[in-house]
Each structure stands twice: as C-alpha cells, then as structure tokens.
Amino acid sequence: MAKAALVTGITGQDGSYLAELLLGKGYEVHGVIRRSSSLNRQRIDHLQHANPQHPETSRFVLHYGDMTDSGGLNRLVKLVRPDEIYNLAAQSHVHISFDQPEYTGDADGLGTTRLLEAIRTAGQPTRFYQASTSEMFGSTPPPQSETTAFHPRSPYAAAKVYAHWMTVNYREAHGIYACSGILFNHESPRRGENFVTRKVTRGVAKIVAGKADHLSLGNLDSLRDWGHARDYVEAMWLMLQQELPDDFVIATGVARTVKELVETAFGAAGLDWERFVRTDPAYVRPAEVNHLRGDPGKASRQLGWEPKTSFASLIAEMLESDLRAEGVDPNTVLKPTSRVAS
C-alpha cells in the first residue's frame, strides 16, 4: 500500500514542492489548508486534488484545519492515519512577527505541540518532521551547525526555538520518531512576495516592464545562506527515511549579502542596481540578524544530501518567472549566461 503523508502549510512554497516530491514517489498526500473567503491555492492548483469525502479519485486530498485548533488537528491525525507528518505551517515572516508576537507564538510554537500531542494520543507509528529555521541562531556567530547555541532575535525565531525543543522532548520522552530540519533561507519562484529575494526579482521585473522606477529595501549588508526550496524539501523527506530520528542543518554553506543578491538580479537584466535601489529604515528589523551561514556537513554525511541549484541559477529562475508575470519575454532581457536551461 502507498504511504500516506499529512502536510500542514501545503499551500506555501515548501508545501507545494514537497507535495510534488511525495506524489512523484507514489504517496497519498493529505494537505491541511485554512478556511478563508478567498482561495490561496495558486501554488498547488496544478496538482489534482479531491473532495475529502470522496478521496478515491485522487492521491492528493485537501482538508480544512488550523494550527491553533487542537481538536481539529486530533481529528485529522485519526482520520488520515498518516505514516509521515510534515509540519510546515507557520506565520513565517520575521518582520510581521514583531507586530503579531502572540499569534506567531500560538501558531508556530504551540501549534507544533498540538500536533505532537495528536500523534502521541493517536497511538500509531507516525514519523514527524518539524520545520525549524536558521533564524533560531540569531546573533550566534557562523558557521551554525546542529550543536550551535540558539539566540533568537525575533518572536518568530523564539516561537520556532520552543517548537524545536518540544520536538526533541517528544522524541526523548515519548519515543516518537520526530525530526527537526534546521533549514537556512530557501527560495524559488513560489516564494512569497514580501520576502527579500522575491521582492528583489519582482522589483527588477517591474522596473523592466516600466511599472516601477525604484526598489526600496532594508539592510543591504545582512548575510544569508540561500538555496532552492526544491532541493531542501528533498532533505525533509530523507530525514524521515532514516533508521533513527535526528536533527539536521540544511544549507549551502555559502553566505551572501543582500547587496550581492541585488547585484546578481539587476546584473542579469543588464541594469545598474545603484540607479534603482533605495534603502528605507521601515524595512530594518527592530533586532537584526546579521550573519547566517549553515554547516551542512552532517546532512551530507548521514543523508547523502547536497544542494543541486547554484545561487545564480536560483535568481535567474525567479527572475524569469517574474518577468513573464509582468508580460515581458525573458529572452529579450536576460543575458544568455543568466538564462535557466529549458
């Protein structure tokens, strides 16, 4: 019989790539979505999904649920009886977490505990993946590995530290197969528009299309370790295929500044970034995280995982997608060396 996976945050960037990966491996995939008056399923609309009352027509089924609703999560775990659960749901925007610290803690921190408790009380052998984050390291100097101390610098990071240690606790106290993937920044054309990489590539596309004349950003000196989300969801799956549960840092091991990101994106379109980019204090965090660079050595040794997509290819792929969204043919804009092979 096919394995069944329950994925929270299925409509997000990571959820959509993970759903594709699991379906490609023959899984039955159950996605958790929040009820809202407007649909937010653009990232998964290309996947055939079915009514949960009649799931036999598809291996991809959507269910309503929310990380703040313990009763609903318990019901879903008992209904689906998943072999694997991937907890990707979160209020994941760092800057917004300063404005909504209580909700961020409830959804990201307590939400993970609710899901772990649902697994424990269901009494079935479900393997659990927790989406931890490099933001937990905060101001701790790089390179950051699985043994590096946490020093969160935002409500989002603090909530994720709580969720991370609850995952460890349920593994040690209750014998649940529970893993945390400490993922460093991972991007794609499906990245939310208010995250800096997508903000940059979308900004370049709008400038090229004549719909904008500048791009406002915050701290250009922040250093981040950027990879492709498509590569990183493979690491999530690999963690749950091991004999014993463990925690892993997933990263490229290379850090670049936001300024380098800007130079790469504008340069690919043949533009001088200094003519268009402005710095705005409104986009600077109350407590900045200056340098994140992961050490993926353990994932390489134990999982056999390596990133497949270069930084330049990642930005080119995002830029091509955003140019098309603005009605611009990438072939007329991007340098040949910046194009992504079809």
N, C-alpha and C positions, 0 to 999 in steps of 0.2 A: 504494500500500500504506500501511496505517496505520503511524504511527511507534510504536516500542517504547521504553518508559521503564523503567528499573530504579530502584526506590526503596528505600533502606535506611531502617530506622525506620518502616516502613509502618504499624505498629500504634499509633504515637504520635499525638498531637494533630495535628501538621503533616502527618504521613504520610497520615492519613485524609482531611483536607481536600484535600491535593494529589492523592490518588487519585481523589477525586470530580471535581476540576477536569479532570484528564487524561482520564478516561473520558468526560467530557462533551464533550471536544474530539476524541474518536474514537481516542485512543491505545490501544495494547495495554500494559497496566500489569503489571509484574512486581514483586512485593513481597518483601523479604527479612525473614524472621522467625527468631528464635532458638528452638531446641528447648527446651521446658520441660515439666514434668509436668502443669502446669495451663495451660489456654489463656488467652491475654490478647489477645483479638481483638474486644473489645466495640465498639471504635470503627470497625471495618470489617466487622462481621457483616452489616450491611445491604447490602453490596456482594457481588454474586455472584462467588465465586471457584472455581477449578477445580483439579483434581489436576494438578501439573506434568507428569505422564506423559501426560495427555490434555487439553492446554490448548485444544483446538479448540472446546470448549463455552463458553468464556468469554474475554473480553478482560482479565480480572483473574486473575492466576496468582500463587500464593504459593510461595516456595522457602525451605528452611532455609539459614541462613547466619549468620556471626558476624564482627564487625569485627576480632576477634583471630585469625582463621583466614585466612591469605593464600592457601592452596591452594584453599579453598572459594570465596573471592572471585574468584580467577582463573577457576575453573571456571564460575561464574555469568556472568561477563562474556563468556566464549567461548560459553556455551550460549545466552544470550539475545540477544547481539549488539545491545545497545541503542543507539538513536540518542541518547538522553539518560540520564544517571545523576544522581539527586538523592540526595546523601549526608546524610540526616537522622538517622542512628543516632548515639546518644551516651549516655553517663552524664551527664545534663544537670542534675542537681540540685547547686547550688553548695555547700550545706552538707554534703551527703554526700561531695563530692569531697575535703573535708578529712580525712574518715575513710578514704577509699579513693583516695588520690592515685595509687598505682601503676596500679590498674585503669583509672582515669579517663584517665591518660596513654596507656595501651595502646590502649584502645578509641577515644578521641576524637582523639588525636594520631597515633599510629602506624597506627590503623585507616584514617585518611584516606590516609596514604602507601601502604598496601597496596592500596587501591582505585585510586589514581592509577597505581601501578605496573602493576596489572592492565590498565588502559586502555592504557598505553604499550606493554606487551608484546603485547597483542592485535592491535595494528596496524590498528585500524579507527577511522573518524572519529566517535568518541563525544564528545558535549558533556557537561561535568561541572559540577554545582552543588555547592558546599560550604556547609554551614550554619554560618557564622561567627556571632558573638554580640557584643552590646554590652558584655558582661562583660569583653571584651578591653581595653576602655578603662580600666576600673577607676577609679583615682583621678585620671585626666586630666580637667581641668575641661571642662564643657559649653559650647556645643553641640559634639557629637562628629560629625565627618564622615569621609569616606574618607581624608583627609590627616592626621587627628588621630593623635598618637602613642599606642601601646598601653602600658598599665601594669597588667597583670593582677594581681588581688588574691586569687586562689584557684587551686587545682590545676586546676579545670575551665577557668578562663579561660586559664591558662598552656598547657594542652593545646590549646585552641582557637587560640591565637596560633600555636603550632607548625603546626597543620593549615592555618591561613590562609596562612602563608608558604610551606608546601610546595605549596599550590595555586598560588600566584604563581610559584614556582620551576618547576613542571612546565609552566606556561603559557609561561614565558620560555625555559626550557632545552630543552623537547621539543616546543613548538608545539601543545600540547594546548589545545583550547577549554575553558578552566577558569575558572569564576567563583566568587567568594565573595559571599554575601549577608550583610551585617553587620546582622542583624535585632535590633531592640530588643524589649523584652518584648511578647509577643503571646499573647493569652488566648482562651478560649472555654469553653463548657460541657464540652468534652472535655479540658480542662486537667487534669493530674494533681492529685490531692487534697492533695499535700504542697507545692504551690506557693501563694504567699501569696494571690493573687486567688481561687483556688478554695477555699482554706482559709477565707477570709472569707465567700464566698457560701454555702458549705456550712455554716459555723458559724451564719450567720443562719437558714438553713432549719431546722437542728436546734433552735435556740432557739425559733423559731416553732412547731415541732412538739412542743415540750415535752420533747425528748430531751437537751437540754443547758441549762445555766444561765449559762455564760460561754464566752469565746473567748480563748485565750492566744496572743499574738503577740510578735514581737521588736521591732526598731527601727521606731517609727511615723513617724520623721522622714525615712527614706530616700525619695529622689525617683526615680521611674521614669517612662519614656515608654511608655504602654500602648496597644496596638492590638489588632485582632481577627485571629486566625490565618487565618481565611478570606480576608481581604484580603491578608495577607502571602504566602500561597502563590501568589497570582496574580503577585506580583513575582518569585518564584523562576522561574516559567515564562517570564515576559517576559525575564529575563536571558539565557536560553538561546535566545531567538529573535532576538537582535541579530546584526548582521554580524560584529562583533568582540567577544571576551570582555573583561569588565571586572568590577570590584568595586563594589558599591553598598550604601550605608546605607539601610535600610528602617525608617522610624519615622513618628510623627505630628508630631514637633517640639514636643510639649507634655509637660511633666513634672508629675507629681502625687505628693504624699506618700502613704505607706501610710495615714496618718491620713485623708486625703481619700477614699481607696478605702473605708475603713471607714465614714466618714460617709455616703458615697453608698449603700453596700449596706444599712446599717442604716436609713438615712433612707427608702429605697424601701419598706421594710417597716413604716414608721411607728414605729421603735424608736429610743430614745436610746442610742447606742453606748457612752457612758461608763458606763452601768449594767452592761454585759456584758463589756467588753474589759479584759483584764489583760495587762500586759507581763511577759515571762518571759525572764531572761538566757539560758536554754538555747537560745533561738531567735535569738540575736545571733551573727553570724558572727565568727570569730577576726580577720579583716581585713575591715572593712566597705567597701562601695562606696556612697557617699552620694548621688551625683547623676548620673544618666544621662539625657541628652536629645539625641536624634538630629537631625541636619540632613538631611532627605530631598530637598534641592534637586536633586541630581544625578539621582536616580531619577525625579523629576518631569519634569525637562528631557529626559532621554535615553530613559526607558522610558515616559513618559506615565502613570506610576503615581501614584495618590493614595489615601489611606485612605478607605474608604467608611462605616465604622461609628464613631459617636461613642462616647466613653467611657461616658456614661450608658446608651446602648443596649447596649453590651457587658456592663456589670454587670447590667442588667435581664435580658438573655438568660440569663446564667449563673445568676442568682437564680431565675428561673422554672424552669429545668431542675432545680436542686437542691431547690426546693420540691416539685415533682412527685415527685422521687425519695424524698422524705420523706412522701409521701402527702398533701400539702397543695395545695389548689386555689389557684394564684397569684391568681385573680380575687378571692378573699376576703381577700388580704393586701396585695398591691401597690397603691399609689396609681395612679389612671388614667394619670397622666403618666409613670409608671415602667414601664408595660407595653410589651412589644415587639409591634408590629403583626403580626397573624397573616397 
